[in-house]
Amino acid sequence: MARGIKRRLRKVSDAVNAEISAMTNNDDMYSRGLASEGYLGGYRDCLMDVLSVLSGYDPTDRSRTNWWKL
């Protein structure tokens, strides 16, 4: 069951990354730096945390918080 969920999470993550890339203006350094800092970037990070947990990894390694240690 987790395999199908992980597959879907990767597909959604790829779609979110594509949308972030489409919104980024490569000629503007601020656009490149901030494109992933909005809602879509947070959504992508959340998907990666869930994928990490399903894969047996501790997502705390990606963040500065200890929320996953609760």
C-alpha positions in Angstrom: 0.0 0.0 0.0 2.8 2.5 0.9 4.4 1.9 -2.5 1.4 3.3 -4.3 1.2 6.2 -2.0 4.9 7.0 -2.4 4.5 6.8 -6.2 1.7 9.3 -6.1 3.6 11.6 -3.8 6.6 11.6 -6.2 4.3 12.4 -9.1 2.6 15.2 -7.2 6.0 16.5 -6.1 7.3 16.5 -9.7 4.2 18.4 -10.8 4.7 21.0 -8.0 8.4 21.3 -9.0 7.4 21.9 -12.6 4.9 24.6 -11.5 7.6 26.3 -9.4 10.0 26.2 -12.4 7.4 27.6 -14.7 6.9 30.6 -12.3 10.6 31.3 -12.1 12.2 33.9 -14.3 15.7 32.6 -14.8 17.0 36.1 -15.8 16.0 37.5 -12.4 18.1 36.4 -9.4 15.3 37.4 -7.0 12.8 35.3 -8.8 15.2 32.3 -8.8 15.8 32.7 -5.1 12.2 33.2 -4.0 10.2 31.0 -6.4 10.2 28.1 -4.0 9.7 30.2 -0.8 5.9 30.6 -1.3 2.9 28.3 -0.8 4.1 25.8 -3.5 7.5 25.5 -1.9 6.0 24.8 1.5 3.7 22.2 -0.1 6.6 20.5 -1.8 8.5 20.4 1.5 5.5 18.9 3.3 5.3 16.2 0.6 9.0 15.4 1.0 8.5 15.1 4.8 5.7 12.6 4.4 7.6 10.7 1.8 10.6 10.6 4.2 8.5 9.1 7.0 6.9 6.5 4.6 10.5 5.6 3.5 11.7 5.1 7.1 13.7 8.3 7.4 13.5 11.0 10.0 12.5 14.3 8.4 14.1 16.2 11.3 17.3 15.9 9.3 15.8 18.4 6.8 14.6 20.9 9.3 15.8 22.9 12.2 12.9 21.8 14.4 12.3 18.8 16.5 8.6 18.5 15.7 9.1 15.0 14.4 10.6 13.9 17.7 7.3 14.4 19.6 
